[in-house]
Amino acid sequence: MSNITVPNNFGAVSTRFANQKTEDDLSAGVSSGYGIISYRGKVWRTKFRGEETNLMREDGDGPRSSIEVVIVKAANHLSKIFYRDGYKEGSTESPDCYSNNGVTPDVNSKAKQSNTCANCPMNAWGSRITPAGKQGKACSDSKRAVVVPLADISNEVYGGPMLLRIPAASLQDLAQYGQKMGPMGYPYYSIGTRISFDTKEAFPKFVFSAIRPLTDDEADQIIALREDSRVSRIISESEIASEQPTPTPASVFEQPPQIAKPAAEVKAPAHDPETGEIKETAAKRDYKKKAVAPPPPPVQYEEDTPSSFDDELDAQLDGLLPK
């Protein structure tokens, strides 16, 4: 884990510290990098500490067609990114302007287009004409989501929770997926989700499919992750961190199709309140579905042109934002 040692028979802490407030100022401002799941064309790939890996089929017959994950949490706003001359393949230029909260440009934007995204002319419909002659927006939308592999929720080889950006063309499908599963008693974070590419489209557009409900053991891990500071950071952070190469396997992101079955009784782990690590096994309990209030009507999102948005998204995920 790290080069930290504690001698055997270290002894008890002085009773003088019994009523002292526990602080974690040693780690304040220090954070480790998180992994990213992205795609180029219709090939899934991961990036962690500078190491990029295409996710290929185990039989060696080409790239994987899907990833199997749990969507832990998603930002409640859209992110935005703008290139004045459009993103060009192979370019190392950072975006001219971008916003992680969808409200105001990031302070590191090198050429802010407006003080607010709502009033920005580059965020207006018709600010760009697509190669097909259709109106679009010069500033592209996406949504930040946090995911973990269904087969390995702790995901230690990739540093835990990972970032997945949902492109503009898939936002409507994402919303409809949550609106369908929620009223059936399945919050989106309570199930495994398969994310594949729409074969009817020439550009990468996501298809979301439910795999199975989580077991009690898996549910406890997801509940803890939803309150984890790493998840909050991934949702809110404006730049991609850490660039230390680390070899990482890719097999945890795909499972064979499964038929949803009622979860069996399993032992749910208890977590240390400070470290979040499993310290003991809790009592068995039944998996129960909880009713979820009907969702609001679906929100319409505009779709970017396939090639333009894909290029811009790849630029973002390749770490082009200012450090």
Residue pairs with C-beta under 8 A, 6 or more apart in sequence:
22 274
31 233
31 241
32 159
32 241
32 242
33 48
33 49
33 159
33 240
33 241
33 242
33 243
33 244
34 48
34 159
34 160
34 161
34 162
34 163
34 230
34 233
34 234
34 241
34 242
35 46
35 47
35 48
35 155
35 158
35 159
35 160
35 162
35 163
35 248
36 46
36 47
36 48
36 162
36 163
36 164
36 240
36 317
37 44
37 45
37 46
37 67
37 69
37 147
37 162
37 163
37 164
37 253
38 44
38 45
38 46
38 47
38 164
38 165
38 313
38 314
38 317
39 45
39 197
39 204
39 310
40 310
40 314
41 204
41 310
42 63
42 197
42 204
43 54
43 55
43 63
44 54
44 55
44 63
44 64
44 66
44 67
44 253
45 52
45 53
45 54
45 55
46 52
46 53
46 55
46 158
46 162
46 248
46 250
46 253
47 53
47 317
47 318
47 319
48 158
48 159
48 246
48 248
49 159
49 242
49 243
49 244
49 245
49 246
50 242
50 243
50 244
50 245
50 246
51 245
51 246
51 247
51 248
53 248
53 250
54 63
54 250
55 63
55 64
55 67
55 250
55 253
55 254
56 62
56 63
56 64
56 250
57 63
57 64
57 254
58 251
58 254
64 253
64 254
65 196
65 197
66 194
66 195
66 196
66 197
66 254
67 149
67 194
67 195
67 253
67 254
68 149
68 150
68 151
68 192
68 193
68 194
68 211
68 253
68 254
68 255
69 147
69 148
69 149
69 150
69 164
69 192
69 193
69 195
69 253
70 147
70 148
70 149
70 150
70 153
70 189
70 191
70 192
70 193
70 214
70 218
70 222
71 145
71 146
71 147
71 188
71 189
71 193
72 145
72 146
72 147
72 148
72 161
72 189
72 222
72 225
72 226
72 231
73 145
73 146
73 189
73 225
73 226
73 231
73 235
74 143
74 144
74 145
74 146
74 166
74 174
74 235
75 143
75 144
75 145
75 235
75 236
77 101
77 102
77 103
78 102
78 141
78 142
78 143
78 171
79 98
79 99
79 100
79 101
79 102
79 141
79 142
79 143
79 144
79 165
80 98
80 99
80 102
80 117
80 123
80 139
80 140
80 141
80 142
81 95
81 97
81 98
81 99
81 139
81 140
81 142
81 312
81 313
81 315
81 316
82 95
82 96
82 97
82 98
82 113
82 122
82 138
82 139
82 140
83 93
83 95
83 96
83 312
83 315
84 96
84 111
86 308
86 311
86 312
87 308
87 311
87 312
87 314
87 315
88 311
89 311
91 315
92 320
93 320
94 110
94 320
94 321
94 322
95 109
95 110
95 312
95 315
95 316
95 320
95 321
96 109
96 110
96 111
96 113
97 105
97 109
97 110
97 111
97 112
97 113
97 122
97 139
98 105
98 106
98 109
98 238
98 316
98 321
99 105
99 106
99 109
99 117
100 106
100 144
100 236
100 237
100 238
101 236
102 117
102 141
103 116
103 117
103 118
104 115
104 116
104 117
105 112
105 113
105 114
105 115
105 117
106 238
106 321
108 238
108 239
108 321
108 322
110 322
113 120
113 121
113 122
113 123
113 139
114 120
114 121
114 122
114 123
117 123
117 139
120 139
121 127
122 137
122 138
122 139
123 137
123 138
123 139
124 137
125 135
125 136
125 137
125 302
126 135
126 136
127 136
127 137
127 138
127 139
128 135
128 136
128 137
128 138
128 308
129 135
129 136
130 136
130 305
130 308
131 305
131 307
131 308
132 305
134 305
136 302
136 303
136 304
136 305
136 308
137 302
137 304
140 167
140 168
140 304
140 308
140 309
140 312
140 313
141 168
141 171
141 301
141 302
141 304
142 165
142 166
142 167
142 168
142 171
142 313
142 316
143 165
143 166
143 171
143 174
144 163
144 164
144 165
144 166
144 234
144 235
145 163
145 164
145 165
145 166
145 174
146 161
146 162
146 163
146 164
146 225
146 231
146 234
146 235
147 161
147 162
147 164
148 154
148 155
148 160
148 161
148 162
148 222
148 225
149 155
149 252
149 253
150 192
150 193
150 211
150 255
151 251
151 252
151 253
151 255
152 252
153 218
153 221
153 222
153 225
154 160
154 221
155 161
155 162
155 252
157 248
157 249
157 252
158 248
160 225
160 228
160 230
161 225
161 228
161 230
161 231
161 234
162 234
163 234
163 240
164 195
165 313
165 316
165 317
166 174
166 206
167 204
167 205
167 206
167 304
167 309
167 310
167 313
168 301
168 302
168 303
168 304
168 309
169 201
169 203
169 204
169 205
169 303
169 304
169 306
169 309
170 205
170 206
171 301
172 298
172 299
172 300
172 301
173 205
173 206
173 207
173 208
174 206
174 208
175 298
175 299
175 301
176 298
177 188
177 193
177 208
178 188
178 295
179 295
179 298
181 187
181 188
181 191
181 210
182 188
182 292
182 294
182 295
183 292
183 294
183 295
185 289
185 290
185 291
185 292
186 210
186 213
186 289
186 292
187 290
187 292
189 222
189 226
190 213
190 214
190 219
190 222
191 210
191 211
191 212
191 213
191 214
192 210
192 211
192 212
192 213
192 214
192 255
193 208
193 209
193 210
193 211
194 208
194 209
194 210
194 211
194 257
195 206
195 207
195 208
195 209
196 206
196 207
196 209
197 204
197 205
197 206
197 207
198 205
198 206
198 207
201 306
202 306
203 305
203 306
203 307
203 309
203 310
204 306
204 310
210 260
211 255
211 257
211 258
211 260
212 258
212 259
212 260
212 261
213 260
213 262
213 263
213 287
214 222
214 263
215 263
215 264
215 266
215 287
216 263
216 265
216 266
216 267
216 268
216 284
216 285
216 287
217 266
217 267
217 268
217 269
219 268
219 287
220 268
220 269
220 271
220 282
221 269
224 271
224 276
225 231
228 276
238 321
239 321
239 322
239 323
240 317
240 319
240 321
243 319
262 287
263 287
265 284
265 285
265 286
266 284
267 281
267 282
267 283
267 284
268 281
268 282
268 283
268 284
268 285
269 278
269 279
269 280
269 281
269 282
270 278
270 279
270 280
270 281
270 282
271 277
271 278
271 279
272 278
272 279
304 312
